[in-house]
Amino acid sequence: MNTRFSTALTAAVSALAISLAAAGCTNASEVEAGAGSSGSGSAKASAQPSVDLSSVAKDPKIAAMVPADVAKKGTLANGAEGTYAPAEFIGVDGKTLVGFDMDIATAIGQVMGLKTTNQSSAFAQIIPAIGTKFDMGISGFTVTPERLKQVNMVTYMADGWTYGVAKGNPKKVDATDVCGTTIAVQTGTAQADDAQASAKKCTAAGKKEIKILSYDQMTAASQAVIGGKADLMYADSIIVNYAAMQSGGKLEQLGDKTNTDEKGVVLPKDDPQMAKAVQAALQKLIDDGTMKKIMSAWGAEGTMIKTAEINPSK
């Protein structure tokens, strides 16, 4: 699953540019290609909830709101990056995308009378493919002014950020002062941007530099902490907590949540009708209890919101 996730990356070349910028920010940053590995930090969960969505029925009024080209296909193509448990990750069968975001995407499709196909994609490539390869993207996207310039976004949850450290915090990291630490993040996330900002502040204040390890996958970031390569990981709190649960006691949350932000479904900027249809579907899922059912199953009930909004002001 997160979240995630900050400035929209407009193409693979943009992702590269951001990585290069990260590498030069403090003269102590390191950009790595993180691959999910087996073991406690793997993208595959040792157990996964099963949410019964068979009772989610087509709503004729909402189905009528779906743009004709999408309705004609009969399917709703959703893009997601599958290494951000419990929001989206590869399930126990080794190939299927699962997680609360995938359940929400499936439920949206059912309300619209469509079959949802959840397709795996590099995170940085989802937004550029909205409206062509994908009808929507549900992959823990944080609502930001930068993203709202490129896509429409409909909110469906809110979460804060937190750090994760090795069990017992053996390096005695202070969550209120991370100067001099090595921080593991996922490339392109809001937390990655915030870590870069913190690095600049530490340098400007004459304090010890922050070293940033930037990975393609959050599972690699958590493994960096478990293996002692990084002092802490930085992500949405629900992601850190889930990683801790899956680590077999090797990780724990450090400090309280900060920077609570809303996550949104990303949709084509030039198709306001699709945004209205998704907003209506999400609101129905919130109102009829389906959203609570999904989020509770994945331990994410605390992230729920009461109203799905289109392009909230930031």
Contacts in CASP RR format, 6 or more apart in sequence:
PFRMAT RR
TARGET T0000
AUTHOR 0000-0000-0000
METHOD contacts of the structure
MODEL  1
MNTRFSTALTAAVSALAISLAAAGCTNASEVEAGAGSSGSGSAKASAQPS
VDLSSVAKDPKIAAMVPADVAKKGTLANGAEGTYAPAEFIGVDGKTLVGF
DMDIATAIGQVMGLKTTNQSSAFAQIIPAIGTKFDMGISGFTVTPERLKQ
VNMVTYMADGWTYGVAKGNPKKVDATDVCGTTIAVQTGTAQADDAQASAK
KCTAAGKKEIKILSYDQMTAASQAVIGGKADLMYADSIIVNYAAMQSGGK
LEQLGDKTNTDEKGVVLPKDDPQMAKAVQAALQKLIDDGTMKKIMSAWGA
EGTMIKTAEINPSK
1 80 0 8 1.000
1 81 0 8 1.000
1 82 0 8 1.000
1 83 0 8 1.000
1 84 0 8 1.000
1 85 0 8 1.000
1 86 0 8 1.000
1 87 0 8 1.000
1 88 0 8 1.000
1 89 0 8 1.000
1 99 0 8 1.000
1 101 0 8 1.000
1 139 0 8 1.000
1 140 0 8 1.000
1 218 0 8 1.000
1 239 0 8 1.000
2 84 0 8 1.000
2 87 0 8 1.000
2 140 0 8 1.000
2 159 0 8 1.000
2 189 0 8 1.000
2 218 0 8 1.000
2 235 0 8 1.000
2 236 0 8 1.000
2 238 0 8 1.000
2 239 0 8 1.000
2 263 0 8 1.000
3 84 0 8 1.000
3 87 0 8 1.000
3 140 0 8 1.000
3 141 0 8 1.000
3 142 0 8 1.000
3 159 0 8 1.000
3 189 0 8 1.000
3 190 0 8 1.000
3 235 0 8 1.000
3 236 0 8 1.000
3 239 0 8 1.000
3 263 0 8 1.000
4 84 0 8 1.000
4 87 0 8 1.000
4 123 0 8 1.000
4 139 0 8 1.000
4 140 0 8 1.000
4 141 0 8 1.000
4 142 0 8 1.000
4 186 0 8 1.000
4 188 0 8 1.000
4 189 0 8 1.000
4 190 0 8 1.000
4 235 0 8 1.000
4 236 0 8 1.000
4 239 0 8 1.000
4 263 0 8 1.000
5 123 0 8 1.000
5 139 0 8 1.000
5 140 0 8 1.000
5 141 0 8 1.000
5 142 0 8 1.000
5 186 0 8 1.000
5 188 0 8 1.000
5 189 0 8 1.000
5 190 0 8 1.000
6 142 0 8 1.000
6 144 0 8 1.000
6 146 0 8 1.000
6 188 0 8 1.000
6 189 0 8 1.000
6 190 0 8 1.000
6 191 0 8 1.000
6 192 0 8 1.000
6 193 0 8 1.000
6 194 0 8 1.000
7 18 0 8 1.000
7 144 0 8 1.000
7 146 0 8 1.000
7 147 0 8 1.000
7 188 0 8 1.000
7 193 0 8 1.000
8 127 0 8 1.000
8 141 0 8 1.000
8 144 0 8 1.000
8 146 0 8 1.000
8 147 0 8 1.000
8 149 0 8 1.000
8 150 0 8 1.000
8 151 0 8 1.000
9 15 0 8 1.000
9 18 0 8 1.000
9 123 0 8 1.000
9 124 0 8 1.000
9 125 0 8 1.000
9 127 0 8 1.000
9 128 0 8 1.000
9 188 0 8 1.000
10 127 0 8 1.000
10 128 0 8 1.000
10 150 0 8 1.000
11 124 0 8 1.000
11 125 0 8 1.000
11 128 0 8 1.000
12 122 0 8 1.000
12 124 0 8 1.000
12 125 0 8 1.000
14 124 0 8 1.000
15 122 0 8 1.000
15 124 0 8 1.000
15 125 0 8 1.000
15 187 0 8 1.000
15 188 0 8 1.000
18 187 0 8 1.000
18 188 0 8 1.000
19 31 0 8 1.000
19 187 0 8 1.000
19 214 0 8 1.000
20 31 0 8 1.000
22 29 0 8 1.000
22 31 0 8 1.000
22 187 0 8 1.000
22 192 0 8 1.000
22 196 0 8 1.000
22 212 0 8 1.000
22 214 0 8 1.000
23 29 0 8 1.000
23 30 0 8 1.000
23 31 0 8 1.000
25 196 0 8 1.000
25 199 0 8 1.000
25 200 0 8 1.000
25 212 0 8 1.000
26 196 0 8 1.000
26 199 0 8 1.000
26 200 0 8 1.000
26 202 0 8 1.000
26 203 0 8 1.000
26 209 0 8 1.000
26 210 0 8 1.000
26 211 0 8 1.000
26 212 0 8 1.000
27 209 0 8 1.000
28 199 0 8 1.000
28 209 0 8 1.000
28 210 0 8 1.000
28 211 0 8 1.000
28 212 0 8 1.000
29 196 0 8 1.000
29 199 0 8 1.000
29 211 0 8 1.000
29 212 0 8 1.000
29 214 0 8 1.000
30 211 0 8 1.000
30 212 0 8 1.000
30 213 0 8 1.000
30 214 0 8 1.000
31 187 0 8 1.000
31 214 0 8 1.000
32 213 0 8 1.000
32 214 0 8 1.000
32 215 0 8 1.000
32 220 0 8 1.000
33 215 0 8 1.000
33 216 0 8 1.000
34 215 0 8 1.000
34 216 0 8 1.000
34 217 0 8 1.000
34 219 0 8 1.000
34 220 0 8 1.000
35 216 0 8 1.000
35 217 0 8 1.000
35 220 0 8 1.000
36 42 0 8 1.000
36 43 0 8 1.000
36 83 0 8 1.000
36 217 0 8 1.000
36 219 0 8 1.000
36 220 0 8 1.000
36 223 0 8 1.000
37 219 0 8 1.000
37 220 0 8 1.000
37 223 0 8 1.000
38 44 0 8 1.000
40 226 0 8 1.000
40 246 0 8 1.000
40 247 0 8 1.000
40 248 0 8 1.000
40 250 0 8 1.000
41 219 0 8 1.000
41 222 0 8 1.000
41 223 0 8 1.000
41 226 0 8 1.000
41 243 0 8 1.000
41 246 0 8 1.000
41 247 0 8 1.000
42 219 0 8 1.000
42 246 0 8 1.000
43 82 0 8 1.000
43 83 0 8 1.000
43 85 0 8 1.000
43 89 0 8 1.000
43 90 0 8 1.000
43 217 0 8 1.000
43 219 0 8 1.000
44 89 0 8 1.000
44 90 0 8 1.000
44 91 0 8 1.000
44 92 0 8 1.000
44 94 0 8 1.000
45 85 0 8 1.000
45 86 0 8 1.000
45 89 0 8 1.000
45 91 0 8 1.000
45 92 0 8 1.000
45 98 0 8 1.000
45 246 0 8 1.000
46 246 0 8 1.000
47 92 0 8 1.000
48 91 0 8 1.000
48 92 0 8 1.000
48 98 0 8 1.000
48 99 0 8 1.000
49 99 0 8 1.000
49 297 0 8 1.000
49 298 0 8 1.000
50 297 0 8 1.000
51 103 0 8 1.000
51 293 0 8 1.000
51 294 0 8 1.000
51 297 0 8 1.000
51 298 0 8 1.000
53 103 0 8 1.000
53 106 0 8 1.000
53 107 0 8 1.000
53 110 0 8 1.000
53 290 0 8 1.000
53 294 0 8 1.000
56 107 0 8 1.000
56 110 0 8 1.000
56 111 0 8 1.000
56 285 0 8 1.000
56 290 0 8 1.000
57 110 0 8 1.000
57 111 0 8 1.000
58 110 0 8 1.000
58 111 0 8 1.000
58 112 0 8 1.000
58 113 0 8 1.000
59 111 0 8 1.000
59 112 0 8 1.000
59 280 0 8 1.000
59 281 0 8 1.000
59 284 0 8 1.000
61 280 0 8 1.000
62 111 0 8 1.000
62 112 0 8 1.000
62 277 0 8 1.000
62 280 0 8 1.000
62 281 0 8 1.000
62 284 0 8 1.000
63 71 0 8 1.000
63 111 0 8 1.000
63 112 0 8 1.000
63 113 0 8 1.000
65 273 0 8 1.000
65 276 0 8 1.000
65 277 0 8 1.000
65 280 0 8 1.000
66 112 0 8 1.000
66 114 0 8 1.000
66 274 0 8 1.000
66 277 0 8 1.000
67 271 0 8 1.000
67 273 0 8 1.000
67 274 0 8 1.000
67 277 0 8 1.000
70 76 0 8 1.000
70 114 0 8 1.000
70 135 0 8 1.000
70 274 0 8 1.000
71 112 0 8 1.000
71 114 0 8 1.000
73 114 0 8 1.000
74 113 0 8 1.000
74 114 0 8 1.000
74 115 0 8 1.000
75 114 0 8 1.000
75 115 0 8 1.000
75 116 0 8 1.000
75 117 0 8 1.000
76 105 0 8 1.000
76 108 0 8 1.000
76 109 0 8 1.000
76 112 0 8 1.000
76 114 0 8 1.000
76 115 0 8 1.000
76 116 0 8 1.000
76 117 0 8 1.000
76 135 0 8 1.000
76 136 0 8 1.000
77 116 0 8 1.000
77 117 0 8 1.000
77 119 0 8 1.000
77 133 0 8 1.000
77 134 0 8 1.000
77 135 0 8 1.000
77 136 0 8 1.000
78 102 0 8 1.000
78 105 0 8 1.000
78 116 0 8 1.000
78 117 0 8 1.000
78 118 0 8 1.000
78 119 0 8 1.000
78 134 0 8 1.000
78 135 0 8 1.000
78 136 0 8 1.000
78 137 0 8 1.000
78 138 0 8 1.000
79 118 0 8 1.000
79 119 0 8 1.000
79 120 0 8 1.000
79 121 0 8 1.000
79 126 0 8 1.000
79 129 0 8 1.000
79 133 0 8 1.000
79 134 0 8 1.000
79 136 0 8 1.000
79 137 0 8 1.000
79 138 0 8 1.000
79 139 0 8 1.000
80 88 0 8 1.000
80 97 0 8 1.000
80 101 0 8 1.000
80 102 0 8 1.000
80 105 0 8 1.000
80 118 0 8 1.000
80 119 0 8 1.000
80 120 0 8 1.000
80 121 0 8 1.000
80 126 0 8 1.000
80 137 0 8 1.000
80 138 0 8 1.000
80 139 0 8 1.000
81 88 0 8 1.000
81 120 0 8 1.000
81 121 0 8 1.000
81 122 0 8 1.000
81 123 0 8 1.000
81 126 0 8 1.000
81 139 0 8 1.000
82 88 0 8 1.000
82 89 0 8 1.000
82 90 0 8 1.000
82 97 0 8 1.000
82 120 0 8 1.000
82 139 0 8 1.000
83 89 0 8 1.000
83 90 0 8 1.000
83 216 0 8 1.000
83 217 0 8 1.000
83 218 0 8 1.000
83 219 0 8 1.000
84 139 0 8 1.000
84 140 0 8 1.000
84 186 0 8 1.000
84 218 0 8 1.000
84 239 0 8 1.000
85 99 0 8 1.000
85 218 0 8 1.000
85 219 0 8 1.000
85 239 0 8 1.000
85 242 0 8 1.000
85 243 0 8 1.000
85 246 0 8 1.000
86 99 0 8 1.000
86 100 0 8 1.000
86 238 0 8 1.000
86 239 0 8 1.000
86 242 0 8 1.000
86 298 0 8 1.000
86 299 0 8 1.000
86 300 0 8 1.000
87 99 0 8 1.000
87 100 0 8 1.000
87 101 0 8 1.000
87 139 0 8 1.000
87 140 0 8 1.000
87 238 0 8 1.000
87 239 0 8 1.000
88 97 0 8 1.000
88 98 0 8 1.000
88 99 0 8 1.000
88 101 0 8 1.000
88 102 0 8 1.000
88 118 0 8 1.000
88 138 0 8 1.000
88 139 0 8 1.000
88 140 0 8 1.000
89 97 0 8 1.000
89 98 0 8 1.000
89 99 0 8 1.000
90 96 0 8 1.000
90 97 0 8 1.000
90 98 0 8 1.000
90 120 0 8 1.000
91 97 0 8 1.000
91 98 0 8 1.000
97 118 0 8 1.000
97 119 0 8 1.000
97 120 0 8 1.000
99 298 0 8 1.000
100 294 0 8 1.000
100 295 0 8 1.000
100 297 0 8 1.000
100 298 0 8 1.000
100 300 0 8 1.000
101 138 0 8 1.000
101 139 0 8 1.000
101 140 0 8 1.000
102 118 0 8 1.000
102 138 0 8 1.000
103 294 0 8 1.000
103 297 0 8 1.000
103 298 0 8 1.000
104 138 0 8 1.000
104 156 0 8 1.000
104 282 0 8 1.000
104 285 0 8 1.000
104 291 0 8 1.000
104 294 0 8 1.000
105 116 0 8 1.000
105 118 0 8 1.000
105 136 0 8 1.000
105 137 0 8 1.000
105 138 0 8 1.000
106 116 0 8 1.000
106 118 0 8 1.000
107 281 0 8 1.000
107 285 0 8 1.000
107 290 0 8 1.000
107 294 0 8 1.000
108 116 0 8 1.000
108 136 0 8 1.000
108 265 0 8 1.000
108 278 0 8 1.000
108 281 0 8 1.000
108 282 0 8 1.000
108 285 0 8 1.000
109 115 0 8 1.000
109 116 0 8 1.000
109 281 0 8 1.000
110 116 0 8 1.000
111 281 0 8 1.000
111 284 0 8 1.000
111 285 0 8 1.000
112 277 0 8 1.000
112 281 0 8 1.000
119 133 0 8 1.000
119 134 0 8 1.000
121 129 0 8 1.000
121 133 0 8 1.000
121 134 0 8 1.000
122 216 0 8 1.000
123 139 0 8 1.000
123 186 0 8 1.000
123 187 0 8 1.000
123 188 0 8 1.000
124 187 0 8 1.000
124 188 0 8 1.000
126 134 0 8 1.000
126 137 0 8 1.000
126 139 0 8 1.000
126 141 0 8 1.000
126 266 0 8 1.000
127 141 0 8 1.000
127 147 0 8 1.000
127 150 0 8 1.000
127 151 0 8 1.000
127 266 0 8 1.000
130 136 0 8 1.000
130 137 0 8 1.000
130 151 0 8 1.000
130 266 0 8 1.000
130 267 0 8 1.000
130 268 0 8 1.000
131 268 0 8 1.000
131 271 0 8 1.000
135 267 0 8 1.000
135 274 0 8 1.000
136 265 0 8 1.000
136 266 0 8 1.000
136 267 0 8 1.000
136 274 0 8 1.000
136 278 0 8 1.000
137 265 0 8 1.000
137 266 0 8 1.000
137 267 0 8 1.000
138 156 0 8 1.000
138 264 0 8 1.000
138 265 0 8 1.000
138 266 0 8 1.000
140 236 0 8 1.000
140 263 0 8 1.000
140 264 0 8 1.000
141 147 0 8 1.000
141 153 0 8 1.000
141 263 0 8 1.000
141 264 0 8 1.000
141 265 0 8 1.000
141 266 0 8 1.000
142 190 0 8 1.000
142 261 0 8 1.000
142 262 0 8 1.000
142 263 0 8 1.000
142 264 0 8 1.000
143 153 0 8 1.000
143 155 0 8 1.000
143 261 0 8 1.000
143 262 0 8 1.000
143 263 0 8 1.000
143 264 0 8 1.000
143 312 0 8 1.000
143 314 0 8 1.000
144 190 0 8 1.000
144 314 0 8 1.000
145 314 0 8 1.000
147 153 0 8 1.000
147 266 0 8 1.000
148 311 0 8 1.000
148 314 0 8 1.000
150 269 0 8 1.000
151 266 0 8 1.000
151 267 0 8 1.000
151 268 0 8 1.000
151 269 0 8 1.000
152 266 0 8 1.000
152 267 0 8 1.000
152 268 0 8 1.000
152 269 0 8 1.000
152 271 0 8 1.000
152 272 0 8 1.000
152 274 0 8 1.000
152 275 0 8 1.000
152 310 0 8 1.000
152 311 0 8 1.000
153 264 0 8 1.000
153 265 0 8 1.000
153 266 0 8 1.000
153 267 0 8 1.000
153 310 0 8 1.000
153 311 0 8 1.000
153 312 0 8 1.000
154 264 0 8 1.000
154 265 0 8 1.000
154 267 0 8 1.000
154 275 0 8 1.000
154 278 0 8 1.000
154 279 0 8 1.000
154 282 0 8 1.000
154 308 0 8 1.000
154 309 0 8 1.000
154 310 0 8 1.000
155 262 0 8 1.000
155 263 0 8 1.000
155 264 0 8 1.000
155 305 0 8 1.000
155 307 0 8 1.000
155 308 0 8 1.000
155 309 0 8 1.000
155 312 0 8 1.000
156 263 0 8 1.000
156 264 0 8 1.000
156 265 0 8 1.000
156 282 0 8 1.000
156 291 0 8 1.000
156 305 0 8 1.000
156 308 0 8 1.000
157 262 0 8 1.000
157 263 0 8 1.000
157 264 0 8 1.000
157 295 0 8 1.000
157 300 0 8 1.000
157 303 0 8 1.000
157 304 0 8 1.000
157 305 0 8 1.000
158 260 0 8 1.000
158 261 0 8 1.000
158 262 0 8 1.000
158 263 0 8 1.000
158 303 0 8 1.000
158 305 0 8 1.000
159 236 0 8 1.000
159 237 0 8 1.000
159 238 0 8 1.000
159 257 0 8 1.000
159 260 0 8 1.000
159 261 0 8 1.000
159 263 0 8 1.000
159 303 0 8 1.000
160 236 0 8 1.000
160 237 0 8 1.000
160 257 0 8 1.000
160 258 0 8 1.000
160 259 0 8 1.000
160 260 0 8 1.000
160 261 0 8 1.000
161 190 0 8 1.000
161 191 0 8 1.000
161 194 0 8 1.000
161 234 0 8 1.000
161 235 0 8 1.000
161 236 0 8 1.000
161 237 0 8 1.000
161 257 0 8 1.000
161 258 0 8 1.000
161 259 0 8 1.000
161 261 0 8 1.000
162 234 0 8 1.000
162 235 0 8 1.000
162 236 0 8 1.000
162 237 0 8 1.000
162 240 0 8 1.000
162 241 0 8 1.000
162 253 0 8 1.000
162 254 0 8 1.000
162 255 0 8 1.000
162 256 0 8 1.000
162 257 0 8 1.000
162 258 0 8 1.000
163 173 0 8 1.000
163 175 0 8 1.000
163 178 0 8 1.000
163 232 0 8 1.000
163 233 0 8 1.000
163 234 0 8 1.000
163 240 0 8 1.000
163 253 0 8 1.000
163 254 0 8 1.000
163 255 0 8 1.000
164 225 0 8 1.000
164 232 0 8 1.000
164 233 0 8 1.000
164 234 0 8 1.000
164 235 0 8 1.000
164 240 0 8 1.000
164 243 0 8 1.000
164 244 0 8 1.000
164 251 0 8 1.000
164 252 0 8 1.000
164 253 0 8 1.000
164 254 0 8 1.000
165 171 0 8 1.000
165 173 0 8 1.000
165 225 0 8 1.000
165 231 0 8 1.000
165 232 0 8 1.000
165 233 0 8 1.000
165 251 0 8 1.000
165 252 0 8 1.000
165 254 0 8 1.000
166 225 0 8 1.000
166 226 0 8 1.000
166 227 0 8 1.000
166 228 0 8 1.000
166 250 0 8 1.000
166 251 0 8 1.000
166 252 0 8 1.000
167 249 0 8 1.000
167 250 0 8 1.000
167 251 0 8 1.000
167 252 0 8 1.000
168 252 0 8 1.000
169 252 0 8 1.000
169 254 0 8 1.000
171 181 0 8 1.000
171 231 0 8 1.000
173 181 0 8 1.000
173 231 0 8 1.000
173 232 0 8 1.000
173 254 0 8 1.000
175 254 0 8 1.000
175 255 0 8 1.000
175 256 0 8 1.000
178 198 0 8 1.000
178 202 0 8 1.000
178 210 0 8 1.000
178 232 0 8 1.000
179 198 0 8 1.000
179 202 0 8 1.000
179 205 0 8 1.000
179 207 0 8 1.000
179 208 0 8 1.000
179 209 0 8 1.000
179 210 0 8 1.000
180 202 0 8 1.000
180 207 0 8 1.000
180 208 0 8 1.000
180 209 0 8 1.000
180 210 0 8 1.000
180 211 0 8 1.000
181 210 0 8 1.000
181 211 0 8 1.000
181 231 0 8 1.000
181 232 0 8 1.000
182 210 0 8 1.000
182 211 0 8 1.000
182 212 0 8 1.000
182 213 0 8 1.000
182 229 0 8 1.000
182 230 0 8 1.000
182 231 0 8 1.000
182 232 0 8 1.000
183 195 0 8 1.000
183 210 0 8 1.000
183 211 0 8 1.000
183 212 0 8 1.000
183 213 0 8 1.000
183 230 0 8 1.000
183 231 0 8 1.000
183 232 0 8 1.000
183 233 0 8 1.000
183 234 0 8 1.000
184 213 0 8 1.000
184 215 0 8 1.000
184 220 0 8 1.000
184 221 0 8 1.000
184 222 0 8 1.000
184 224 0 8 1.000
184 225 0 8 1.000
184 229 0 8 1.000
184 230 0 8 1.000
184 232 0 8 1.000
184 233 0 8 1.000
184 234 0 8 1.000
185 191 0 8 1.000
185 192 0 8 1.000
185 195 0 8 1.000
185 212 0 8 1.000
185 213 0 8 1.000
185 214 0 8 1.000
185 215 0 8 1.000
185 221 0 8 1.000
185 233 0 8 1.000
185 234 0 8 1.000
185 235 0 8 1.000
186 192 0 8 1.000
186 214 0 8 1.000
186 215 0 8 1.000
186 216 0 8 1.000
186 217 0 8 1.000
186 218 0 8 1.000
186 221 0 8 1.000
186 235 0 8 1.000
187 214 0 8 1.000
187 215 0 8 1.000
187 216 0 8 1.000
188 214 0 8 1.000
189 235 0 8 1.000
190 259 0 8 1.000
190 261 0 8 1.000
191 234 0 8 1.000
191 235 0 8 1.000
191 236 0 8 1.000
192 212 0 8 1.000
192 214 0 8 1.000
192 234 0 8 1.000
194 234 0 8 1.000
194 259 0 8 1.000
195 210 0 8 1.000
195 212 0 8 1.000
195 234 0 8 1.000
196 212 0 8 1.000
198 210 0 8 1.000
199 209 0 8 1.000
199 210 0 8 1.000
199 212 0 8 1.000
202 208 0 8 1.000
202 209 0 8 1.000
202 210 0 8 1.000
203 209 0 8 1.000
213 221 0 8 1.000
213 224 0 8 1.000
213 229 0 8 1.000
213 230 0 8 1.000
215 221 0 8 1.000
215 224 0 8 1.000
218 233 0 8 1.000
218 235 0 8 1.000
218 239 0 8 1.000
218 243 0 8 1.000
219 243 0 8 1.000
221 230 0 8 1.000
221 233 0 8 1.000
221 235 0 8 1.000
222 233 0 8 1.000
222 243 0 8 1.000
222 247 0 8 1.000
222 251 0 8 1.000
224 230 0 8 1.000
224 233 0 8 1.000
225 231 0 8 1.000
225 232 0 8 1.000
225 233 0 8 1.000
225 251 0 8 1.000
226 247 0 8 1.000
226 250 0 8 1.000
226 251 0 8 1.000
232 254 0 8 1.000
233 240 0 8 1.000
233 243 0 8 1.000
233 251 0 8 1.000
235 243 0 8 1.000
237 253 0 8 1.000
237 257 0 8 1.000
238 299 0 8 1.000
238 300 0 8 1.000
238 303 0 8 1.000
240 251 0 8 1.000
240 253 0 8 1.000
241 253 0 8 1.000
243 251 0 8 1.000
244 251 0 8 1.000
244 252 0 8 1.000
244 253 0 8 1.000
262 305 0 8 1.000
262 312 0 8 1.000
265 278 0 8 1.000
265 282 0 8 1.000
267 274 0 8 1.000
267 275 0 8 1.000
267 278 0 8 1.000
268 274 0 8 1.000
272 310 0 8 1.000
275 310 0 8 1.000
275 311 0 8 1.000
276 310 0 8 1.000
279 308 0 8 1.000
279 309 0 8 1.000
279 310 0 8 1.000
282 291 0 8 1.000
282 308 0 8 1.000
283 307 0 8 1.000
283 308 0 8 1.000
284 290 0 8 1.000
285 291 0 8 1.000
285 294 0 8 1.000
286 304 0 8 1.000
286 305 0 8 1.000
286 306 0 8 1.000
286 307 0 8 1.000
286 308 0 8 1.000
291 304 0 8 1.000
292 301 0 8 1.000
292 304 0 8 1.000
295 301 0 8 1.000
295 302 0 8 1.000
295 303 0 8 1.000
295 304 0 8 1.000
END
